[in-house]
Structure formats: structure tokens, C-alpha cells
């Protein structure tokens, strides 16, 4: 139910080893969380070295963050996500820079020069902690499927299923031809979705 390759940034089809891999965007995850109807508020942020923050877990948890708005904020040292459910309960998740970098190191995309990990690292850190908190939130079928689809393609061995059809794959060395097929498949999927 997400818009593919559209201006809203919900999801993208990315060529990966001769197949099309689905990458769910940060905004796509937020959209699916909101659609569940059980989350009244959700957000994800990075913490910089010069920010003021207090984090404590246990029976009396605290998560406070005051970003530095003047001067140099310093490098990112952590990221967190917080969600408030309709019943008033709060779910939070904090990841250190070491944990974020471990996820980045496992990402095949991080090794490419045009990867969001290279061009928009802070957004990817926010997406990473958002994905982590989604595992603890009430999940719709769509959210569960999106989280599964957004795993690294090499790990999950899955490809995009465009309107229930299986498409032929090309060798990874023919990336340009694959990108053309991806655009054609996306155009066909959008047209099919409009007709339905």
C-alpha cells in the first residue's frame, strides 16, 4: 500500500545482483505505523555530542533530548525513536553510534558511493532506529511485510513482486538494462494500481 518511486518517498525499487529489491523509505515506515491506528505519535532523532540529553532505563525510564541549535552540534553519538500508543503507553528505543555503525557495516548499500548511507547518513541512522522500534509496536500486516521486505536483499533472498507477477532476472553486469526494466515494471504497476 505504499507509493513506489513517488514524490512521497515511501518505497523504492533498487537493482541488486540482477534482481529488483524493495527498499522501504523512512516516510514509508512512518506511514505504515500511523495506518495501524494504534500509535498516536512517533518520531526518531539523532543525538549529537554537544546536545543535552538524559537517558535512563528501568522501572523509572527517562528519555530527554535538547538539541544544540547554536554553534556546532558535533558528531552523532546515538539515535532514538519514541512512540506513544493510543492507550497512553510509551515505547522507546535508543541505539549508540557503535550499534548504528554495525548495521551500516552489514549493509550492502553502504559500500556503494551513491548509497543513502553515503549521501544521507543521518537520515539512515534515524531510519535504522525507527525500524528497530517498529518491532515493538502493534503491527498491521502491511507493516510486518514492509519490515520483512526491507531486510537486506542478500539476507532475505527476496525480490519485488510486481502485481503478483514473477519477472525474469538479468545478470548483475547488465545493471543499466535492469534499471530500464525496473522503470517499465514500475510504470506498469502504477497503471495496474490505477485501473484496480
Secondary structure, DSSP 8 states (H G I E B T S, - for coil): ---BSSTT--EEEEEETTEEEEEE-HHHHHHHHHHTSSEEEEEEEEEETTSEEEEE-STT-EEEEE---SS---SEEEEEEEEEETTS-EEEEEEEHHHHHHHHHH-SGGGSTTSHHHH-HHHHHHHHHHHHHHTTS---HHHHHHHHHTS-HHHH-----BTTB------GGGHHHHHHHHHHHHHHHHHHHHH-
